[in-house]
Amino acid sequence: MCGIIGLLLADENAQVNQSIFDGLTVLQHRGQDAAGIVTSERGRLHLRKDNGLVKDVFQTHHMIDLRGNVGLGHVRYPTAGSSSCAEAQPLYTNFPHGICVVHNGNLTNADELTDLCRNELKRHVNTDSDSELLLNIFADSLLKEMNKNTNGNNDKVENIFSAIETVMKSCKGGYAGMYLINGIALVGFRDPNGIRPIVFGTRKSKTADSKNGVQATDYVFASESVAIDTLGFNLIRDLRPSEAIVITMDGKVHTRCCLPADQIVHAPCIFEYVYFARPDSIMDGISVYESRLKMGEKLAYQIIDRYPDHDIDVVIPIPDTSRTSALQAAYILGRPYREGFIKNRYIARTFIMPGQETRKKSVRLKLNTIKSEFAGRNVLLVDDSVVRGTTATEIIQMARDAGANKVYLTSAAPPIRYPNIYGIDIPTRTELVAYERNEDQIAKILGCDWIIFQHLTDLEDSVREAGELDGEVHPQGECRLVALLTYFALPSLSLNCGLTVLLMPVYETSCFSGKYVTGENINDSYFSKLHDLRNDTAQEQRRFAKIESSGAGSLPPGSHHGCENLSNDKRTRA
């Protein structure tokens, strides 16, 4: 899971570096492995990227070098490829024009695309990052479109849309991204299923000269609306599935859905609402905060239904994401809400920390108990989700050590029993505590008195009820609806094309349901390869191998451990 941002300021003399830095800071929760920024200053690109948090990667001398009025930013958690600095983003290719990319998500046909790039397109693929494939396929397609039009009628915007269409037809999976085409345009795009989020915003420029009495406009793309709010932009909307928005350097905006409606199933990732997104974000028109309130409400009613004579004394959230759900659950249950855990905010989120042992050891560093809230009480702990169970087991034991009489656990999400292949680090079923286990078995492993998971239908309803149903007129509305009905095995309907259709939102829920909107089957060889490549044991082996090899010799000055900056680091090295 990653966070991405792109800005284009109308004033050519303005500097975008601080705004991108600030935007990445509020998106830091989406990835803590690496960070990067690229800017364009009148055709000259400046790049800085490295492993680490935003505040550590960018020092004053880096920010001074990141000049220009347009740029991209990225924070990464590596769900594909490795954690090498060479795979930190933005990524760059010099031809045509000079193109940079930032990307959030995962391509499920990366092996096929790598073969395509190397064998047919004759383009060098330097890393295992699928973002590099998005970059190379787009660059090759854009070049071919340019070569088709050599008679002087070369429409740069049309060429970009055609290249994006090729990318979307070639690349399978869940992805949202941005291209910076040097001197030409800033481009935002979203996959045909709208799995990964991306939003678009504007504000009036305070420094650019007005044209014909009209104030110039600054533009921004971001993974979450919270970045747009923080930077003082107005949220316009989410990008639609298969949509690309092209903003040329003169500030003209062009937008297009690059695939026909019958190839689109809008299925945003529901795990964004459960865990990843900040509660103050708006995604696909739905408040993340309101959806989490609904999750807590439905959890409480399930507890009342299953345990009408429950003996819960107090409701305590497991910080931070579950606070909203716990607050509402406590209200419905008529029990006091208390803060029983204090979080050390200088420790990384354990779910997105690489390595099972690292996650386990970090729990007690991350949290400490207020013993008076636990002593002699029957405690209901509320968590956003239970993935591997490592954190939950440690926290339940901490509650007992603090004197709790009984410890109950609820999860705002259903049991996670399947890997996610669209950019979330849930790579293998055998590492999931809910894999082939029921609630009683899970409770025994975790050490709690009982556990309740959210029903999947309740989770979907929580998000739906927090927003409004979307009735749209689609030129090929019948085809789109039939595609939805067919995929989800719903009764078919006969409708006229262009009819306004009120559709129930559909969500990507594969880690709960095992149903993949892009058509993969859990028994496919792809999942076996994922297990072999991304299970904790394999990751630890690669990490130790990297540590051992690092002592073989020092890297040449300026190499940045595999990252070559366009604007080289000018610090003196010992």
Residue pairs with C-beta under 8 A, 6 or more apart in sequence:
1 30
1 31
1 77
1 79
1 104
1 276
1 352
1 423
1 424
1 425
2 30
2 31
2 74
2 75
2 76
2 77
2 89
2 102
2 103
2 104
2 105
2 223
2 423
3 24
3 27
3 28
3 29
3 30
3 31
3 74
3 75
3 104
3 222
3 223
3 224
3 227
4 27
4 72
4 73
4 74
4 102
4 103
4 104
4 176
4 177
4 178
4 198
4 221
4 222
4 223
5 20
5 23
5 24
5 27
5 72
5 73
5 74
5 102
5 220
5 221
5 222
5 223
5 227
6 71
6 72
6 73
6 102
6 178
6 180
6 186
6 188
6 220
6 221
6 222
7 16
7 19
7 20
7 23
7 70
7 71
7 186
7 218
7 219
7 220
7 221
7 231
8 16
8 69
8 70
8 186
8 218
8 219
8 220
8 247
8 249
8 251
9 16
9 19
9 69
9 70
9 205
9 208
9 218
10 69
10 205
10 208
10 216
10 217
10 218
10 251
11 69
11 205
11 207
11 208
11 216
12 42
12 69
13 69
13 207
14 69
14 205
14 207
14 208
15 67
15 68
15 69
16 39
16 68
16 69
16 70
16 71
17 37
17 39
17 63
17 66
17 67
17 68
17 71
18 63
19 231
20 37
20 39
20 66
20 71
20 72
20 73
21 37
21 54
21 58
21 63
21 73
22 230
22 231
23 73
23 220
23 222
23 227
23 230
23 231
24 35
24 37
24 54
24 73
24 74
24 75
25 54
25 55
26 226
26 227
26 230
26 278
27 75
27 222
27 223
27 224
27 226
27 227
28 53
28 54
28 75
29 276
29 278
29 349
30 75
30 77
30 104
30 223
30 224
30 276
31 75
31 76
31 77
31 352
32 53
32 75
32 77
32 348
32 349
32 352
33 51
33 76
33 77
33 78
33 83
33 354
34 49
34 50
34 51
34 52
34 57
34 74
34 75
34 76
34 78
34 83
34 85
34 87
34 88
34 89
35 49
35 50
35 52
35 53
35 54
35 57
35 58
35 73
35 74
35 75
35 76
35 88
36 47
36 48
36 49
36 50
36 57
36 73
36 74
36 76
36 88
36 89
36 90
36 102
37 47
37 48
37 49
37 58
37 66
37 71
37 72
37 73
37 74
37 90
38 45
38 46
38 47
38 48
38 49
38 66
38 71
38 72
38 90
38 92
38 100
38 180
38 566
39 45
39 46
39 66
39 67
39 68
39 70
39 71
40 46
40 68
40 69
40 70
40 71
40 180
40 182
40 183
41 67
41 68
41 69
42 68
43 182
43 183
44 68
45 92
45 98
45 100
45 182
45 566
45 567
46 65
46 66
46 67
46 68
46 566
46 567
47 90
47 92
47 100
47 565
47 566
47 567
48 57
48 58
48 62
48 65
48 66
48 565
48 567
48 569
49 57
49 74
49 85
49 88
49 89
49 90
49 563
49 565
50 57
50 85
50 88
50 560
50 561
50 563
51 57
51 83
51 85
51 88
51 561
54 75
58 66
61 570
61 571
62 569
65 567
65 570
66 567
70 180
70 186
70 249
71 180
72 90
72 100
72 101
72 102
72 178
72 180
73 90
73 102
74 88
74 89
74 90
74 102
74 103
76 87
76 88
76 89
77 352
77 425
78 87
78 354
79 106
79 423
79 424
79 425
79 427
79 534
80 106
80 107
80 110
80 128
80 129
80 130
81 87
81 127
81 128
81 129
81 130
82 128
82 542
83 354
83 543
84 127
84 561
84 562
85 560
85 561
85 562
85 563
86 126
86 127
86 561
86 562
86 563
87 127
87 128
87 129
87 131
87 132
88 563
89 101
89 102
89 103
89 129
89 131
90 100
90 101
90 102
90 180
91 100
91 101
91 129
91 131
91 132
91 135
92 98
92 99
92 100
92 101
92 135
92 566
93 99
93 135
93 136
93 139
95 139
95 143
96 139
96 142
96 143
96 146
97 142
97 181
97 182
97 183
97 184
98 181
98 182
98 183
99 135
99 138
99 139
99 142
99 179
99 180
99 181
99 182
100 135
100 179
100 180
100 182
101 131
101 134
101 135
101 138
101 177
101 178
101 179
101 180
102 131
102 177
102 178
103 130
103 131
103 134
103 175
103 176
103 177
104 175
104 176
104 177
104 196
104 197
104 198
104 223
104 423
105 173
105 174
105 175
105 176
105 177
105 191
105 195
105 196
105 422
105 423
106 130
106 173
106 174
106 175
106 421
106 422
106 423
107 113
107 130
107 133
107 134
107 171
107 172
107 173
107 175
108 172
108 173
108 421
108 422
108 518
108 520
108 526
109 171
109 172
109 173
110 130
110 133
113 130
113 133
113 137
113 170
113 171
114 125
114 133
116 137
116 170
117 123
117 125
117 133
117 136
117 137
117 140
118 124
118 125
121 136
121 137
121 140
123 136
123 139
123 140
125 132
125 133
125 136
126 132
130 173
131 177
133 171
134 167
134 171
134 175
134 177
135 179
137 166
137 167
137 170
137 171
138 163
138 164
138 166
138 167
138 179
141 162
141 163
141 166
141 167
142 159
142 160
142 163
142 181
145 158
145 159
145 162
145 163
146 154
146 159
149 155
149 159
156 184
156 185
156 248
157 185
157 246
157 248
157 254
160 181
160 184
160 185
160 187
160 244
160 246
161 244
161 246
161 254
161 256
161 258
164 187
164 189
164 244
164 258
165 258
165 259
167 189
168 189
168 191
168 192
168 242
168 258
168 259
169 259
171 191
172 518
173 191
173 195
173 421
173 422
173 518
174 191
174 193
174 195
174 196
174 269
174 421
174 422
174 423
174 508
174 518
175 190
175 191
175 195
175 196
175 423
176 188
176 189
176 190
176 191
176 196
176 197
176 198
176 223
176 239
177 188
177 189
177 198
178 186
178 187
178 188
178 189
178 198
178 221
179 185
179 186
179 187
179 189
180 186
180 187
181 187
183 249
184 248
184 249
185 246
185 247
185 248
185 249
186 219
186 221
186 246
186 247
187 244
187 245
187 246
187 247
188 198
188 200
188 221
188 239
188 244
188 245
189 198
189 239
189 243
189 244
189 245
189 258
190 196
190 198
190 238
190 239
190 240
190 241
190 242
190 243
191 241
191 242
192 241
192 242
192 259
192 263
192 264
192 265
193 241
193 264
193 265
193 266
193 267
193 508
193 517
193 518
194 238
194 239
194 240
194 241
194 264
194 266
194 267
194 268
194 284
195 267
195 268
195 269
195 422
195 423
195 508
195 517
196 223
196 269
196 422
196 423
197 223
197 224
197 238
197 268
197 269
197 272
197 277
197 283
197 284
198 221
198 222
198 223
198 238
198 239
199 221
199 222
199 223
199 224
199 225
199 228
199 235
199 236
199 237
199 238
199 239
199 282
199 283
200 219
200 220
200 221
200 235
200 236
200 237
200 238
200 239
200 245
201 219
201 220
201 221
201 222
201 225
201 228
201 233
201 234
201 235
201 236
202 217
202 218
202 219
202 220
202 233
202 234
202 236
203 217
203 218
203 220
203 231
203 232
203 233
203 234
204 215
204 216
204 217
204 218
205 215
205 216
205 217
205 218
208 215
208 216
209 216
210 216
216 251
217 251
218 233
219 247
219 251
219 253
220 227
220 228
220 231
220 233
221 239
221 245
222 228
224 277
224 278
224 281
224 283
225 235
225 281
225 282
225 283
226 278
226 280
226 281
228 234
228 235
229 235
229 280
235 282
237 285
238 283
238 284
238 285
239 245
240 257
240 266
241 257
241 264
241 265
241 266
242 257
242 258
242 259
242 263
242 264
243 255
243 256
243 257
243 258
244 255
244 256
244 258
245 253
245 254
245 255
246 253
246 254
246 255
247 253
247 254
248 254
257 264
260 476
260 479
261 474
261 475
261 476
261 477
261 479
261 480
262 476
262 479
262 480
262 482
262 483
263 483
264 480
264 483
265 480
265 483
265 484
265 487
265 506
265 517
266 505
266 506
267 506
267 507
267 508
267 517
268 283
268 284
268 505
268 507
268 508
269 422
269 424
269 507
269 508
270 459
270 460
270 463
270 507
270 508
270 509
271 385
271 413
271 420
271 424
271 511
272 283
272 288
273 283
273 286
273 288
273 291
273 292
273 462
273 463
274 292
274 295
274 321
274 384
274 385
274 412
274 413
274 459
275 321
275 351
275 384
275 385
275 413
276 424
277 283
277 288
278 288
279 288
279 289
279 292
279 321
279 324
280 288
280 289
281 288
282 288
284 467
284 505
285 467
285 468
285 470
286 463
286 466
286 467
287 466
287 467
289 324
290 466
290 467
291 462
291 463
291 466
291 467
292 321
292 324
292 325
292 328
292 412
292 462
293 324
293 325
293 327
293 328
293 466
294 328
294 461
294 462
294 463
294 465
294 466
295 325
295 328
295 412
295 454
295 458
295 459
295 462
296 324
296 325
296 326
296 327
296 328
296 329
296 332
296 382
296 412
297 328
297 329
297 332
297 462
298 454
298 455
298 458
298 459
298 461
298 462
299 325
299 329
299 382
299 410
299 412
299 452
299 454
299 458
300 328
300 329
300 330
300 331
300 332
300 333
301 332
302 452
302 454
302 455
302 458
303 310
303 312
303 329
303 333
303 380
303 410
303 452
304 310
304 332
304 333
306 452
307 450
310 333
311 378
311 406
312 333
312 335
312 378
312 379
312 380
312 408
313 335
313 336
313 377
313 378
313 379
314 335
314 336
314 337
314 338
314 340
314 373
314 377
314 378
314 379
314 380
315 326
315 329
315 330
315 333
315 335
315 336
315 337
315 338
315 380
315 382
316 326
316 337
316 338
316 339
316 340
316 341
316 373
316 374
316 379
316 380
316 381
316 382
316 399
317 323
317 325
317 326
317 327
317 337
317 339
317 341
317 381
317 382
317 383
318 341
318 367
318 381
318 382
318 383
318 384
318 391
318 392
318 395
319 339
319 341
319 342
319 343
319 367
320 343
321 384
322 382
322 383
322 384
322 412
325 382
325 384
325 412
326 337
326 382
327 337
329 380
329 382
329 410
330 336
330 337
331 337
333 380
335 380
338 373
339 370
339 373
340 369
340 370
340 373
340 374
340 379
340 399
340 402
341 367
341 368
341 369
341 370
341 395
341 398
342 367
342 368
342 369
342 370
343 366
343 367
344 365
344 366
344 367
344 368
347 362
347 365
347 366
348 362
350 359
350 362
350 363
350 366
350 390
350 391
351 359
351 387
351 391
351 425
352 425
353 359
353 362
354 539
354 543
355 536
355 539
355 540
355 543
356 388
356 390
356 431
356 536
357 536
357 540
359 388
359 390
359 391
360 390
360 391
360 394
363 390
363 391
363 394
363 395
363 398
364 394
364 398
367 395
367 398
369 398
369 399
369 401
369 402
370 402
371 402
371 403
373 379
373 402
374 399
374 402
374 403
374 404
375 402
375 403
375 404
376 403
376 405
377 404
377 405
378 404
378 405
378 406
378 408
379 399
379 404
379 405
379 406
379 407
379 408
380 408
380 409
380 410
381 395
381 396
381 399
381 407
381 408
381 409
381 410
381 448
382 410
382 412
383 392
383 395
383 409
383 410
383 411
383 412
384 411
384 412
384 413
385 411
385 412
385 413
385 416
386 392
386 409
386 411
386 413
386 415
386 416
386 433
386 434
386 442
386 446
386 451
386 453
387 416
387 426
387 432
387 433
388 431
388 432
388 433
389 433
389 442
389 445
389 446
392 409
392 433
392 446
392 448
393 445
393 446
393 447
396 407
396 409
396 446
396 447
396 448
397 447
399 407
400 407
400 447
406 449
407 447
407 448
407 449
408 448
408 449
408 450
408 451
408 452
409 443
409 446
409 448
409 450
409 451
409 452
410 451
410 452
410 453
410 454
411 451
411 452
411 453
411 454
412 454
412 459
413 453
413 454
413 459
413 512
414 453
414 454
414 455
414 456
414 459
414 512
415 434
415 439
415 442
415 453
415 512
416 426
416 432
416 434
416 511
416 512
417 429
417 432
417 434
417 435
417 436
417 511
417 512
417 514
418 426
418 429
418 432
418 510
418 511
418 512
418 513
418 514
418 522
419 426
419 427
419 428
419 429
419 511
419 527
419 530
419 531
420 426
420 510
420 511
421 510
421 516
421 520
421 526
421 527
421 530
422 508
422 510
422 518
424 511
425 534
426 432
426 511
427 530
427 531
427 533
427 534
427 535
428 530
428 531
428 534
428 535
429 435
429 531
430 531
430 535
431 535
431 536
433 442
433 445
433 446
434 442
434 453
437 445
439 450
439 451
439 452
439 453
440 450
442 451
443 449
443 450
443 451
454 462
456 509
456 512
456 513
459 509
459 512
460 507
460 509
463 505
463 507
464 504
464 505
467 505
469 502
469 503
469 504
469 505
470 502
470 503
470 505
471 500
471 501
471 502
471 503
472 500
472 501
472 503
473 498
473 499
473 500
474 480
474 498
474 501
475 497
475 498
476 497
477 495
477 497
477 498
477 499
477 500
477 501
478 495
478 496
478 497
478 499
479 497
481 493
481 495
481 501
481 503
482 492
482 493
484 490
484 503
484 506
485 491
485 492
485 493
486 492
487 517
488 506
495 501
508 517
509 515
510 516
510 517
514 522
516 522
520 526
520 527
532 538
555 561
557 573
558 564
558 565
558 568
558 569
560 569
